[in-house]
Amino acid sequence: MSSPGILRLSHATVRVPDLELAIAYYAEVVGLVLTGRETDRAYLKGWDEHQHHSLILRNAPTYGLDGLAFKVVEEDELDRLAARVTEAGIEVERFHPGELAEASGATVRFRAPSGHTIDLECGQGQVGNGLPLINPPPAPDDLVGMHPPRLDHIFLLCEDVDGATRFFRDVLEFRLTEEIVADDGHQLTTFLERTHTPHDIAFLTGPDGGFHHLAFWVDEWNDLRTAADTCAYHGVPIDAGPTRHGATRGCGLYFFDPAGNRNEVFTGGYHFDPDDEPTRWTEAEMGRAIFTYRGQVDQRFMSVHS
């Protein structure tokens, strides 16, 4: 029997220069649930997530990504993965529950070869999804905005996509689902998973430590239309979509928070089994891999936040 390892993407920490404005946006427009507040940080989650937070907003002069975390269920697995990272020549730090953030669990932190700060967390505090465990309704009756049920994936950038992908596959035990390969054979973009979905994390060629977007799950295509209507009503700039992706077979809408961090609401995709073979896209078809309907992707969309 294989080791449980990483369960899924747990949370991301995003910088915002105006914390009050960011809280209003993520709580009222995106429709996340505010679960905690400190002087320089706020904690939010999707309505159907049981853990304390899947998004941390940190007040800072700049926007961008501080780091991301993956959920590990068992402490023995946390130790095992920490040993694998150390054996790969990467230094790790250990933190006790509550040391890093409100309701945080035991955490192993390191800097990945891609330049991103990664946490492996076990035992984050649980707050529930607001529904009873016996005879619950389909959803709470006080949802607002886009109200995504949960966090879905994160899209990052780095100079060496091949190297980052090897680290996530060989050390953290992710599975490659899709890749876009340049004419010379190196990987331009890769999609990796731990949850049998098309991707929990993806890498695109760009500057080390780069941040492209954070994506929240919605249940169907009509929810993307509702999200676009919500953006239009609140004057939120839409970056792309609603549209369909060739890679992942998912559908998405991209837009920006008030600080300039790119968000996506995402739905669709497929189930990926551990013994499935990855899908490969050629460089010539990269446009169709990213945007099926347009068949091309412009440089503006490939812009990054670091």
Secondary structure as a PSIPRED ss2 file (coil, helix, strand):
# PSIPRED VFORMAT (PSIPRED V4.0)

   1 M C   1.000  0.000  0.000
   2 S C   1.000  0.000  0.000
   3 S C   1.000  0.000  0.000
   4 P C   1.000  0.000  0.000
   5 G C   1.000  0.000  0.000
   6 I E   0.000  0.000  1.000
   7 L E   0.000  0.000  1.000
   8 R E   0.000  0.000  1.000
   9 L E   0.000  0.000  1.000
  10 S E   0.000  0.000  1.000
  11 H E   0.000  0.000  1.000
  12 A E   0.000  0.000  1.000
  13 T E   0.000  0.000  1.000
  14 V E   0.000  0.000  1.000
  15 R E   0.000  0.000  1.000
  16 V E   0.000  0.000  1.000
  17 P C   1.000  0.000  0.000
  18 D C   1.000  0.000  0.000
  19 L H   0.000  1.000  0.000
  20 E H   0.000  1.000  0.000
  21 L H   0.000  1.000  0.000
  22 A H   0.000  1.000  0.000
  23 I H   0.000  1.000  0.000
  24 A H   0.000  1.000  0.000
  25 Y H   0.000  1.000  0.000
  26 Y H   0.000  1.000  0.000
  27 A H   0.000  1.000  0.000
  28 E H   0.000  1.000  0.000
  29 V H   0.000  1.000  0.000
  30 V C   1.000  0.000  0.000
  31 G C   1.000  0.000  0.000
  32 L C   1.000  0.000  0.000
  33 V E   0.000  0.000  1.000
  34 L E   0.000  0.000  1.000
  35 T E   0.000  0.000  1.000
  36 G E   0.000  0.000  1.000
  37 R E   0.000  0.000  1.000
  38 E C   1.000  0.000  0.000
  39 T C   1.000  0.000  0.000
  40 D C   1.000  0.000  0.000
  41 R E   0.000  0.000  1.000
  42 A E   0.000  0.000  1.000
  43 Y E   0.000  0.000  1.000
  44 L E   0.000  0.000  1.000
  45 K E   0.000  0.000  1.000
  46 G C   1.000  0.000  0.000
  47 W C   1.000  0.000  0.000
  48 D C   1.000  0.000  0.000
  49 E C   1.000  0.000  0.000
  50 H C   1.000  0.000  0.000
  51 Q E   0.000  0.000  1.000
  52 H C   1.000  0.000  0.000
  53 H C   1.000  0.000  0.000
  54 S C   1.000  0.000  0.000
  55 L E   0.000  0.000  1.000
  56 I E   0.000  0.000  1.000
  57 L E   0.000  0.000  1.000
  58 R E   0.000  0.000  1.000
  59 N E   0.000  0.000  1.000
  60 A C   1.000  0.000  0.000
  61 P C   1.000  0.000  0.000
  62 T C   1.000  0.000  0.000
  63 Y C   1.000  0.000  0.000
  64 G E   0.000  0.000  1.000
  65 L E   0.000  0.000  1.000
  66 D E   0.000  0.000  1.000
  67 G E   0.000  0.000  1.000
  68 L E   0.000  0.000  1.000
  69 A E   0.000  0.000  1.000
  70 F E   0.000  0.000  1.000
  71 K E   0.000  0.000  1.000
  72 V E   0.000  0.000  1.000
  73 V C   1.000  0.000  0.000
  74 E C   1.000  0.000  0.000
  75 E H   0.000  1.000  0.000
  76 D H   0.000  1.000  0.000
  77 E H   0.000  1.000  0.000
  78 L H   0.000  1.000  0.000
  79 D H   0.000  1.000  0.000
  80 R H   0.000  1.000  0.000
  81 L H   0.000  1.000  0.000
  82 A H   0.000  1.000  0.000
  83 A H   0.000  1.000  0.000
  84 R H   0.000  1.000  0.000
  85 V H   0.000  1.000  0.000
  86 T H   0.000  1.000  0.000
  87 E H   0.000  1.000  0.000
  88 A C   1.000  0.000  0.000
  89 G C   1.000  0.000  0.000
  90 I C   1.000  0.000  0.000
  91 E C   1.000  0.000  0.000
  92 V C   1.000  0.000  0.000
  93 E E   0.000  0.000  1.000
  94 R E   0.000  0.000  1.000
  95 F E   0.000  0.000  1.000
  96 H C   1.000  0.000  0.000
  97 P C   1.000  0.000  0.000
  98 G C   1.000  0.000  0.000
  99 E C   1.000  0.000  0.000
 100 L C   1.000  0.000  0.000
 101 A C   1.000  0.000  0.000
 102 E C   1.000  0.000  0.000
 103 A C   1.000  0.000  0.000
 104 S C   1.000  0.000  0.000
 105 G C   1.000  0.000  0.000
 106 A E   0.000  0.000  1.000
 107 T E   0.000  0.000  1.000
 108 V E   0.000  0.000  1.000
 109 R E   0.000  0.000  1.000
 110 F E   0.000  0.000  1.000
 111 R E   0.000  0.000  1.000
 112 A C   1.000  0.000  0.000
 113 P C   1.000  0.000  0.000
 114 S C   1.000  0.000  0.000
 115 G C   1.000  0.000  0.000
 116 H C   1.000  0.000  0.000
 117 T E   0.000  0.000  1.000
 118 I E   0.000  0.000  1.000
 119 D E   0.000  0.000  1.000
 120 L E   0.000  0.000  1.000
 121 E E   0.000  0.000  1.000
 122 C E   0.000  0.000  1.000
 123 G C   1.000  0.000  0.000
 124 Q C   1.000  0.000  0.000
 125 G C   1.000  0.000  0.000
 126 Q E   0.000  0.000  1.000
 127 V C   1.000  0.000  0.000
 128 G C   1.000  0.000  0.000
 129 N C   1.000  0.000  0.000
 130 G C   1.000  0.000  0.000
 131 L C   1.000  0.000  0.000
 132 P C   1.000  0.000  0.000
 133 L C   1.000  0.000  0.000
 134 I C   1.000  0.000  0.000
 135 N C   1.000  0.000  0.000
 136 P C   1.000  0.000  0.000
 137 P C   1.000  0.000  0.000
 138 P C   1.000  0.000  0.000
 139 A C   1.000  0.000  0.000
 140 P C   1.000  0.000  0.000
 141 D C   1.000  0.000  0.000
 142 D C   1.000  0.000  0.000
 143 L C   1.000  0.000  0.000
 144 V C   1.000  0.000  0.000
 145 G C   1.000  0.000  0.000
 146 M C   1.000  0.000  0.000
 147 H C   1.000  0.000  0.000
 148 P C   1.000  0.000  0.000
 149 P C   1.000  0.000  0.000
 150 R E   0.000  0.000  1.000
 151 L E   0.000  0.000  1.000
 152 D E   0.000  0.000  1.000
 153 H E   0.000  0.000  1.000
 154 I E   0.000  0.000  1.000
 155 F E   0.000  0.000  1.000
 156 L E   0.000  0.000  1.000
 157 L E   0.000  0.000  1.000
 158 C E   0.000  0.000  1.000
 159 E C   1.000  0.000  0.000
 160 D C   1.000  0.000  0.000
 161 V H   0.000  1.000  0.000
 162 D H   0.000  1.000  0.000
 163 G H   0.000  1.000  0.000
 164 A H   0.000  1.000  0.000
 165 T H   0.000  1.000  0.000
 166 R H   0.000  1.000  0.000
 167 F H   0.000  1.000  0.000
 168 F H   0.000  1.000  0.000
 169 R H   0.000  1.000  0.000
 170 D H   0.000  1.000  0.000
 171 V C   1.000  0.000  0.000
 172 L C   1.000  0.000  0.000
 173 E C   1.000  0.000  0.000
 174 F C   1.000  0.000  0.000
 175 R E   0.000  0.000  1.000
 176 L E   0.000  0.000  1.000
 177 T E   0.000  0.000  1.000
 178 E E   0.000  0.000  1.000
 179 E E   0.000  0.000  1.000
 180 I E   0.000  0.000  1.000
 181 V E   0.000  0.000  1.000
 182 A C   1.000  0.000  0.000
 183 D C   1.000  0.000  0.000
 184 D C   1.000  0.000  0.000
 185 G C   1.000  0.000  0.000
 186 H C   1.000  0.000  0.000
 187 Q E   0.000  0.000  1.000
 188 L E   0.000  0.000  1.000
 189 T E   0.000  0.000  1.000
 190 T E   0.000  0.000  1.000
 191 F E   0.000  0.000  1.000
 192 L E   0.000  0.000  1.000
 193 E E   0.000  0.000  1.000
 194 R C   1.000  0.000  0.000
 195 T C   1.000  0.000  0.000
 196 H C   1.000  0.000  0.000
 197 T C   1.000  0.000  0.000
 198 P C   1.000  0.000  0.000
 199 H C   1.000  0.000  0.000
 200 D C   1.000  0.000  0.000
 201 I E   0.000  0.000  1.000
 202 A E   0.000  0.000  1.000
 203 F E   0.000  0.000  1.000
 204 L E   0.000  0.000  1.000
 205 T E   0.000  0.000  1.000
 206 G C   1.000  0.000  0.000
 207 P C   1.000  0.000  0.000
 208 D C   1.000  0.000  0.000
 209 G C   1.000  0.000  0.000
 210 G E   0.000  0.000  1.000
 211 F E   0.000  0.000  1.000
 212 H E   0.000  0.000  1.000
 213 H E   0.000  0.000  1.000
 214 L E   0.000  0.000  1.000
 215 A E   0.000  0.000  1.000
 216 F E   0.000  0.000  1.000
 217 W E   0.000  0.000  1.000
 218 V C   1.000  0.000  0.000
 219 D C   1.000  0.000  0.000
 220 E C   1.000  0.000  0.000
 221 W H   0.000  1.000  0.000
 222 N H   0.000  1.000  0.000
 223 D H   0.000  1.000  0.000
 224 L H   0.000  1.000  0.000
 225 R H   0.000  1.000  0.000
 226 T H   0.000  1.000  0.000
 227 A H   0.000  1.000  0.000
 228 A H   0.000  1.000  0.000
 229 D H   0.000  1.000  0.000
 230 T H   0.000  1.000  0.000
 231 C H   0.000  1.000  0.000
 232 A H   0.000  1.000  0.000
 233 Y H   0.000  1.000  0.000
 234 H H   0.000  1.000  0.000
 235 G C   1.000  0.000  0.000
 236 V C   1.000  0.000  0.000
 237 P C   1.000  0.000  0.000
 238 I E   0.000  0.000  1.000
 239 D E   0.000  0.000  1.000
 240 A E   0.000  0.000  1.000
 241 G E   0.000  0.000  1.000
 242 P E   0.000  0.000  1.000
 243 T E   0.000  0.000  1.000
 244 R E   0.000  0.000  1.000
 245 H C   1.000  0.000  0.000
 246 G C   1.000  0.000  0.000
 247 A H   0.000  1.000  0.000
 248 T H   0.000  1.000  0.000
 249 R H   0.000  1.000  0.000
 250 G E   0.000  0.000  1.000
 251 C E   0.000  0.000  1.000
 252 G E   0.000  0.000  1.000
 253 L E   0.000  0.000  1.000
 254 Y E   0.000  0.000  1.000
 255 F E   0.000  0.000  1.000
 256 F E   0.000  0.000  1.000
 257 D C   1.000  0.000  0.000
 258 P C   1.000  0.000  0.000
 259 A C   1.000  0.000  0.000
 260 G C   1.000  0.000  0.000
 261 N C   1.000  0.000  0.000
 262 R E   0.000  0.000  1.000
 263 N E   0.000  0.000  1.000
 264 E E   0.000  0.000  1.000
 265 V E   0.000  0.000  1.000
 266 F E   0.000  0.000  1.000
 267 T E   0.000  0.000  1.000
 268 G E   0.000  0.000  1.000
 269 G C   1.000  0.000  0.000
 270 Y C   1.000  0.000  0.000
 271 H C   1.000  0.000  0.000
 272 F C   1.000  0.000  0.000
 273 D C   1.000  0.000  0.000
 274 P C   1.000  0.000  0.000
 275 D C   1.000  0.000  0.000
 276 D C   1.000  0.000  0.000
 277 E C   1.000  0.000  0.000
 278 P C   1.000  0.000  0.000
 279 T E   0.000  0.000  1.000
 280 R E   0.000  0.000  1.000
 281 W E   0.000  0.000  1.000
 282 T E   0.000  0.000  1.000
 283 E H   0.000  1.000  0.000
 284 A H   0.000  1.000  0.000
 285 E H   0.000  1.000  0.000
 286 M H   0.000  1.000  0.000
 287 G H   0.000  1.000  0.000
 288 R H   0.000  1.000  0.000
 289 A H   0.000  1.000  0.000
 290 I H   0.000  1.000  0.000
 291 F C   1.000  0.000  0.000
 292 T C   1.000  0.000  0.000
 293 Y C   1.000  0.000  0.000
 294 R C   1.000  0.000  0.000
 295 G C   1.000  0.000  0.000
 296 Q C   1.000  0.000  0.000
 297 V C   1.000  0.000  0.000
 298 D C   1.000  0.000  0.000
 299 Q C   1.000  0.000  0.000
 300 R C   1.000  0.000  0.000
 301 F C   1.000  0.000  0.000
 302 M C   1.000  0.000  0.000
 303 S C   1.000  0.000  0.000
 304 V C   1.000  0.000  0.000
 305 H E   0.000  0.000  1.000
 306 S C   1.000  0.000  0.000
